Amino acid sequence: MVEQILTLKEVAAYLKLAEKTAYRLASEGKLPGFKVGGSWRFKKDDLEKWIEHAKRT
């Protein structure tokens, strides 16, 4: 299984958010992401789990 890694821009589009909002949520630890060389990256599987968890709360 190949894990898909998304950029901040791709995550913003995927979640239908402004890039600024996605950046703020990631910086605050509210979006499951990690930094590579100063740039945010996100595993699509982690985002889907985060969405499912958010739907239950």
RAJODA-V294228 format. One line per field, one symbol per residue. ss: DSSP state (H for helix, E for strand, C for the rest). A space follows every 10 residues. Layout:
ss: ???
//
This chain:
ss: CCCCEEEHHH HHHHHCCCHH HHHHHHHCCC CCCEEECCEE EEEHHHHHHH HHHHHHC
//
